[in-house]
Amino acid sequence: VAAKRAWLPYAEAQEVVDALLAGRTHSRSLMAGLLGEGLLVEERYWDNAARQHAPAIVIGYERLSDYLCVRAILEDALAAGDVRSAFERGGPLDLRALSEQWRSPGFHEALHILVAEKTGKELLALVPGLTKLPQTSSAFLRSLVWRDPKAMTPEAVPHLLRLKDSRKTEVIETLITLATIPRHPLN
């Protein structure tokens, strides 16, 4: 999260992971086990300093990775006492960061979910300019299905209604899914 990327260089990842279960040969190491099970995946990234590709490690389940990154960023913002500052210009989640560094649709979906659950506010109320990004509407709609029903904010319904013409099929699918959840506010 601090490096604003979804991967670690292989050596750094191995150091972090193997410290959790030290003193094992490579074949019995935690790193080898996590790679073997597909929880971690080896990929390649461009190393500018070495001017060549180098091995990197990513979490195999991108949604889990996105969720963990969002949670870490929001926990820092909440610990600082002012979550709004995270979304202001220059903050870790300002519009520029969300459109350049953190542009993954899964990251945006997790952000919609966790902002509502942790702050009781809709992400779109904190970052109105987010509506200009192409993934925002779909991420918002998917977030309604996954978030805790208690985190359905007052701003969610008006935004949902604004999408009924431009995203008719997605809105209907979302509402049908929510209709099957007993006592859900949008049931």
C-alpha positions in Angstrom: 0.0 0.0 0.0 2.8 2.4 0.9 4.4 1.8 -2.5 1.0 2.3 -4.2 1.3 -1.0 -6.1 -0.3 -4.4 -5.8 2.9 -6.4 -5.8 6.2 -6.8 -3.9 9.6 -7.7 -5.3 10.1 -11.5 -4.9 12.9 -11.2 -2.3 10.9 -8.7 -0.2 7.8 -10.9 -0.3 9.8 -14.0 0.7 11.4 -12.2 3.6 8.0 -11.1 4.9 6.3 -14.4 4.4 9.1 -16.7 5.6 9.5 -14.6 8.8 6.0 -15.8 9.8 7.2 -19.5 9.8 11.0 -19.4 10.0 13.6 -22.1 10.0 12.3 -24.3 7.2 13.9 -25.4 4.0 12.5 -23.8 0.8 10.4 -26.9 -0.1 8.7 -26.8 3.3 8.6 -23.0 3.6 5.4 -20.9 4.0 6.4 -19.1 0.8 6.6 -22.3 -1.2 3.3 -23.5 0.3 1.4 -20.3 -0.5 2.8 -20.3 -4.1 1.9 -23.9 -4.5 -1.7 -23.3 -3.4 -2.1 -20.3 -5.6 -2.7 -17.8 -2.8 0.5 -16.0 -3.9 1.5 -15.8 -7.5 4.8 -15.0 -9.1 4.7 -12.5 -11.9 7.2 -10.1 -13.5 7.6 -6.3 -13.2 9.8 -3.8 -14.9 12.7 -2.7 -12.6 13.7 0.8 -13.8 17.0 0.7 -11.8 18.1 -2.6 -13.3 16.5 -1.9 -16.6 15.1 -5.4 -16.8 12.2 -7.5 -15.7 12.3 -8.9 -12.2 10.2 -11.4 -10.3 7.4 -10.1 -8.2 4.7 -11.6 -5.9 1.0 -10.7 -6.0 -1.9 -12.1 -4.0 -3.5 -14.7 -6.2 -7.0 -13.5 -5.4 -7.2 -9.9 -6.7 -10.4 -9.1 -4.8 -8.8 -10.1 -1.5 -5.8 -8.0 -2.4 -7.9 -5.0 -3.3 -9.9 -5.4 -0.1 -6.8 -5.6 2.1 -5.3 -2.5 0.4 -8.5 -0.4 0.9 -8.8 -1.6 4.5 -5.2 -0.6 5.3 -5.6 2.9 3.7 -8.9 3.5 5.4 -7.6 2.3 8.8 -4.8 4.8 8.6 -7.2 7.6 7.6 -9.6 6.7 10.5 -6.7 6.5 13.0 -5.7 10.0 11.9 -9.2 11.1 12.9 -10.4 12.6 9.6 -11.3 10.2 6.9 -12.3 13.1 4.6 -8.6 14.2 4.3 -7.8 10.9 2.6 -10.0 11.9 -0.3 -8.9 15.6 -0.5 -6.4 16.7 -3.1 -3.0 15.2 -2.2 -4.6 12.5 0.0 -3.9 8.8 -0.6 -7.4 8.3 -2.1 -7.9 11.6 -4.0 -9.4 11.6 -7.4 -6.0 11.4 -9.1 -4.9 8.4 -7.1 -8.2 6.6 -7.7 -7.9 7.2 -11.4 -4.2 6.4 -11.8 -2.7 4.2 -9.0 -5.8 2.6 -7.7 -7.9 2.1 -10.8 -8.7 -1.6 -10.5 -12.5 -2.1 -10.5 -12.1 -4.4 -7.5 -10.3 -1.7 -5.6 -13.2 0.7 -6.3 -15.8 -1.9 -5.3 -14.0 -2.6 -2.0 -13.7 1.2 -1.4 -17.5 1.7 -1.9 -18.1 -1.1 0.6 -15.7 -0.2 3.3 -16.3 3.5 3.2 -20.0 2.9 3.8 -19.4 0.3 6.5 -16.7 2.2 8.4 -18.0 5.8 8.0 -21.7 5.6 7.4 -21.2 7.8 4.3 -21.3 7.0 0.6 -18.0 7.2 -1.2 -19.7 9.3 -3.9 -20.5 11.9 -1.2 -16.9 12.1 -0.2 -15.5 12.1 -3.8 -18.2 13.5 -6.1 -15.8 13.6 -9.1 -15.6 9.8 -9.0 -18.7 9.7 -11.1 -16.6 10.7 -14.1 -14.6 7.4 -13.9 -16.0 4.6 -16.1 -15.8 1.9 -13.4 -17.7 3.9 -10.7 -21.3 3.0 -11.5 -20.7 -0.8 -11.7 -18.5 -0.7 -8.6 -21.2 1.1 -6.7 -23.9 -1.3 -7.8 -21.8 -4.4 -6.9 -20.9 -2.9 -3.6 -24.6 -2.8 -2.6 -24.7 -6.5 -2.8 -21.6 -7.2 -0.7 -21.8 -4.5 2.0 -23.4 -5.1 5.4 -27.1 -4.2 5.0 -26.6 -1.9 8.1 -24.2 0.2 5.9 -26.9 1.1 3.4 -26.5 4.9 3.6 -29.3 7.5 3.0 -27.3 8.6 -0.2 -27.3 5.1 -1.7 -31.0 5.1 -2.8 -30.9 8.5 -4.7 -27.7 7.4 -6.5 -29.3 4.1 -7.3 -32.3 5.9 -8.8 -30.0 8.1 -10.9 -28.5 5.0 -12.5 -31.9 3.4 -13.4 -31.9 4.9 -16.9 -28.3 4.6 -17.8 -27.6 1.2 -16.2 -31.1 -0.3 -16.3 -30.1 -3.9 -16.5 -27.4 -3.7 -13.8 -29.8 -1.8 -11.4 -32.5 -4.5 -11.9 -30.0 -7.3 -11.4 -28.8 -5.6 -8.2 -32.3 -5.1 -6.9 -33.3 -8.7 -7.7 -30.2 -9.9 -5.8 -31.0 -7.7 -2.8 -34.6 -8.8 -2.8 -33.5 -12.3 -1.8 -31.9 -11.0 1.4 -34.4 -11.0 4.3 -34.7 -7.7 6.1 -32.3 -5.9 3.7 -33.2 -2.2 3.4 -33.5 -2.5 -0.4 -35.5 -5.8 -0.2 
